[in-house]
Amino acid sequence: MAVEEAEPFDDSFADVLAGVQRLIRRRLRRGLTVPRLRGAHIELLRLVTTRPGIGVSAAAKELYLAGNSVSTLVNQLVRDGYMRRETDPGDRRSARLYATPAAVERLRDWQRRRAALVRDQVARLDAADRAALAAALPALRRLAENLHEEAEES
C-alpha cells in the first residue's frame, strides 16, 4: 500500500474508533442502578457467556491478559454474584468459569441499551453517512479479524 493511501488510517482512525467506544460506554453508564462494571469485566463476562466452562488461562489467552489479571477479575465477579467458579473434575488445580443468571441478564440489558443507543445515533445521520457506515461494516469486521489473528500468532 502506498503511503498516500495509508494517511487516512493513521492515528486519527484508531482515535475515532476508541472515542466512539468510550462515548458509548459513558452514555450507557448514565442511569445505572447497579455499580458499573469495567470494560475488562464485561469482556470476561461476554467470553464466559459464549464459552461456558472456559478455564482462567484460556480466558487470559483469549483476552490477551495476564493470568493473574484474569484471576483478579474472576474473584471480583464471583464476589459480586456475576460468575461462579467450579473445580475442573479432570484437573483439580484448574477452575471452570460460568456466568450467573444475574450476569446473563445484565449483559442482555447492556446489549439492548447499546443497540438502542447506536441505532438512535445512526438514525440522526443523513442517508449518505448511514450508507457509508453500512458499507464500512464488512471491512471493519475483517480488520477486527486480522487484528485478532495477528495477536494469536504473536
N, C-alpha and C positions, 0 to 999 in steps of 0.2 A: 504494500500500500504506500502510495506517495505521501510525503509529509503534508502536502496541501490537503489531501483527503482526510488526514487524521486530525487536523486542527479543531473541527467542531467537537471532537471527542476527547479533548484534553481534560484537565481537572474540572472544568465547568460542568461537563456531562455528569461526572460522579458526584459533584456538589449538588446538582439539581436532584439527582436520584436520592441522595441522602437527605436533602432538605425536604423533599416530598414525604419521605418515610417519617422523618422527625415530626413534621407538622401533622401528619395523620395520627401519630401516637399522642401528641399533645391534645388534639381535638378529642380523641377517644377517652382521654383521662377525665375530661370535663364531666361532671355529674356522676362519677363513680361513687357508689355507696360502700364499696369494699376497698381495702388497701390495694394500691396499684401493684402490679407485677412488673418487674424489669423485663426488658427485651429478651434477656437470656433465659428467664423463667418461662416466658411464652414460647420461645423456640424449643426448649426442652419439653414442655408440655405437648406442643404440637407433634414433636417427634415421637414421644411415648404414646400419644393417642393413635398415631398412624402405625406404630410398630410396638404394640403391647408386648411386654416381656423382654424388651431390649435391655442389655446389660449396661452398666455405668461406663465401662471402657469403650464399648461400641458406640454409645451415645456421645462420648467425648470425641471419638474419631469422626463421627458424622457431623458434629457441630464445630469441629476444629478448635476444641478447647482442651485444656489440661484436665486429666482425670480428677485431680483434687478439686478443681473448679466445679466440675460437674457434681462431684460428691457433696460439695457445699450447697449447690443449688438443690440437689435432691433432698438434703437434710432440711432445708428451708421449706421446700414444697411439702414434704411429709409433715413437718410441724404445723403447717398452715392447712392441712387437710386436702391438698390437691394431688397428692401422689402417695402410692403405697409401694413399699419395697418388700419383696419376698425373697427368701433364700432360694438360690438355684438348686433344685434337687440333684442335678448332675455334678455340681461343684459347690459344696457348702461354703466356700470362701467368696463366692460371687452372689450378686443380687440381681433380681429381675425387677424391672420398673413397670408400674401400671398407673394410669391416670384414674383418679376417683370420679364418681359421678359429678361431684361439685366442679371438678376441673373441666370435665367434658361440657357441662352447661356453661361455665364461664367462657370457655373457648368459643362455643357456639354463639353466645351473646356478643363477644368481641368481634367475631367474623361477620355476624349480622350487622352490627353497628358500623364496622369498617366498610362493608359493601355499600350500605346506605349512604355513608359519608362520601365515598368516592363517586358513586352513581350521581348523587346530588351535585357535586362539584363539577363533574364532567358535563352534566346537563347544562350548566351555566356557560359552557364554552360555545363558540359558534360552530356551525356544521363542519367547516373546514378543519378546525382544531380537533373536533371529535373524530373525524375521519382519519386525520394524521395519527392520532393516538391509537385508534383501532388498527391501522396499518402497521404501526410500530410493534404491536404486541408479539407477533411471531419472532421478530428479530431480537426483542428483549428477552424472550424465553430462551432463544438459542444462546444469547450472551450469558444468561444465568447458567445454562447447562455447561457451556465452555468453562466458565469460572469454577463450577463445581468439579468438573472432570480434571481440570488443571490442578486444583487443590488436592484431589485424590492421588494424582500422580507424584506430587512432591512429598 
